[in-house]
Amino acid sequence: MIVKDEYREQIRLMATGRGQDASELNAALPAEDRVPFNQFLSGVFAVLMDRHFKDNLNRDTLAEFSAELCRNYQNSGLKIRPLTVEGILRGSAGETHLLEGISADEIIGVQVLVIAKIAAEDPAVSSGIEQFLDEAEELVAQWEQEPGDS
């Protein structure tokens, strides 16, 4: 997959507190770019989750993070369901059965919020976003090479 500059720019905007600009780029994204962009978004999500949780990835830390994320956005008008958020995070951390019944749009929406939250709370992420985008691009390339993928 080729990661276009537009994909990187959209994530860069998310990670530097310019969500409205990122939303505008997202709205202008051509339909044929949607799947590859979402793959790249998932790569960035995975890289930042790994950085944020390091060796402390467990149910309790994910539940706490999920609750905090929901509190952060409770007055935003977004429909955020705490159990869905926690299910997505835990599913992404290996409990894949928890992702059953959760729509791709919900997963993507939570990934965006998580990326924004981690970047807002960790200045090294927003200031070093290019490194994380590079890591995500490498990760997506690895995923494409895994057996069973087409």
C-alpha positions as CSV (number, residue, x, y, z in Angstrom):
1,M,0.0,0.0,0.0
2,I,1.2,3.5,-0.8
3,V,0.7,5.9,2.0
4,K,-0.2,9.2,0.4
5,D,0.9,12.5,1.8
6,E,-2.8,13.3,2.3
7,Y,-3.1,10.4,4.7
8,R,-0.1,11.5,6.7
9,E,-1.3,15.1,6.7
10,Q,-4.7,14.1,8.1
11,I,-3.2,12.2,11.0
12,R,-0.6,14.9,11.6
13,L,-3.5,17.4,12.0
14,M,-5.3,15.0,14.4
15,A,-2.2,14.7,16.5
16,T,-1.5,18.4,16.7
17,G,-4.9,19.5,17.9
18,R,-6.3,20.5,14.5
19,G,-9.3,18.1,14.4
20,Q,-11.5,20.3,12.4
21,D,-8.9,20.6,9.6
22,A,-8.4,16.8,9.8
23,S,-12.2,16.4,9.4
24,E,-12.2,18.6,6.3
25,L,-9.5,16.5,4.7
26,N,-11.3,13.4,5.6
27,A,-14.5,14.6,4.0
28,A,-12.6,15.4,0.8
29,L,-10.9,11.9,0.7
30,P,-11.8,10.1,-2.5
31,A,-13.8,6.8,-2.0
32,E,-10.9,4.8,-3.5
33,D,-8.6,6.1,-0.7
34,R,-10.9,5.2,2.1
35,V,-9.7,1.6,2.7
36,P,-5.9,2.4,2.5
37,F,-6.4,5.5,4.7
38,N,-8.2,3.4,7.3
39,Q,-5.4,0.8,7.2
40,F,-2.9,3.6,7.8
41,L,-5.1,5.0,10.6
42,S,-5.2,1.6,12.3
43,G,-1.4,1.4,12.0
44,V,-1.0,4.8,13.7
45,F,-3.5,3.7,16.4
46,A,-1.5,0.5,17.0
47,V,1.8,2.4,17.2
48,L,0.5,5.0,19.7
49,M,-1.3,2.4,21.8
50,D,1.9,0.5,22.1
51,R,3.8,3.6,23.1
52,H,1.1,4.8,25.6
53,F,0.6,1.5,27.4
54,K,4.1,0.0,26.9
55,D,4.3,-2.9,29.4
56,N,1.1,-1.9,31.2
57,L,-1.5,-3.2,28.8
58,N,-4.2,-4.9,30.8
59,R,-8.0,-4.8,31.4
60,D,-7.7,-2.3,34.3
61,T,-5.6,0.2,32.4
62,L,-7.7,-0.1,29.3
63,A,-10.9,0.3,31.3
64,E,-9.4,3.4,33.0
65,F,-8.3,4.9,29.7
66,S,-11.7,4.2,28.1
67,A,-13.6,5.8,31.0
68,E,-11.3,8.9,30.8
69,L,-11.7,9.1,27.1
70,C,-15.5,9.0,27.5
71,R,-15.4,11.7,30.2
72,N,-13.2,13.9,27.9
73,Y,-15.8,13.8,25.2
74,Q,-19.1,13.7,27.3
75,N,-20.1,17.2,26.3
76,S,-19.0,17.0,22.7
77,G,-22.2,15.8,21.3
78,L,-20.5,12.6,20.0
79,K,-22.3,9.3,20.6
80,I,-19.6,7.5,22.6
81,R,-20.6,4.3,24.4
82,P,-18.2,3.5,27.2
83,L,-18.5,-0.3,26.8
84,T,-18.0,0.0,23.1
85,V,-14.8,2.0,23.6
86,E,-13.5,-0.4,26.1
87,G,-14.4,-3.4,23.8
88,I,-12.6,-1.8,20.9
89,L,-9.5,-1.1,23.0
90,R,-9.5,-4.6,24.5
91,G,-10.3,-6.2,21.1
92,S,-7.3,-4.3,19.6
93,A,-5.2,-5.6,22.4
94,G,-5.9,-9.2,21.6
95,E,-9.5,-10.0,22.8
96,T,-10.7,-10.0,19.2
97,H,-14.0,-11.6,20.1
98,L,-15.0,-8.3,21.7
99,L,-15.0,-6.6,18.2
100,E,-17.8,-8.8,17.0
101,G,-20.9,-6.7,16.4
102,I,-19.0,-3.4,16.5
103,S,-19.1,-1.6,13.2
104,A,-16.1,-0.5,11.3
105,D,-17.2,3.1,11.6
106,E,-17.4,2.8,15.4
107,I,-13.9,1.3,15.4
108,I,-12.5,4.0,13.2
109,G,-14.2,6.7,15.3
110,V,-12.6,5.4,18.5
111,Q,-9.2,5.1,16.9
112,V,-9.4,8.8,15.9
113,L,-10.3,9.8,19.5
114,V,-7.6,7.6,20.9
115,I,-4.9,9.1,18.6
116,A,-6.0,12.6,19.5
117,K,-6.1,11.8,23.2
118,I,-2.6,10.2,23.3
119,A,-1.1,13.0,21.2
120,A,-2.7,15.7,23.4
121,E,-1.4,14.2,26.6
122,D,2.1,13.3,25.3
123,P,4.0,16.2,23.9
124,A,6.6,13.8,22.5
125,V,3.9,12.3,20.2
126,S,2.7,15.6,18.7
127,S,6.3,17.0,18.4
128,G,7.6,13.7,17.0
129,I,4.6,12.7,14.9
130,E,6.7,12.1,11.8
131,Q,8.5,9.2,13.5
132,F,5.2,7.6,14.5
133,L,3.8,8.0,11.0
134,D,6.9,6.3,9.7
135,E,6.5,3.5,12.2
136,A,2.8,3.1,11.3
137,E,3.7,2.9,7.6
138,E,6.2,0.2,8.3
139,L,3.6,-1.7,10.4
140,V,1.0,-1.6,7.7
141,A,3.6,-2.9,5.2
142,Q,4.3,-5.8,7.7
143,W,0.5,-6.5,7.9
144,E,0.3,-6.7,4.1
145,Q,3.1,-9.4,4.1
146,E,1.4,-11.6,6.7
147,P,0.2,-15.0,5.4
148,G,-3.5,-15.2,4.4
149,D,-3.6,-11.6,3.3
150,S,-4.2,-10.7,-0.3
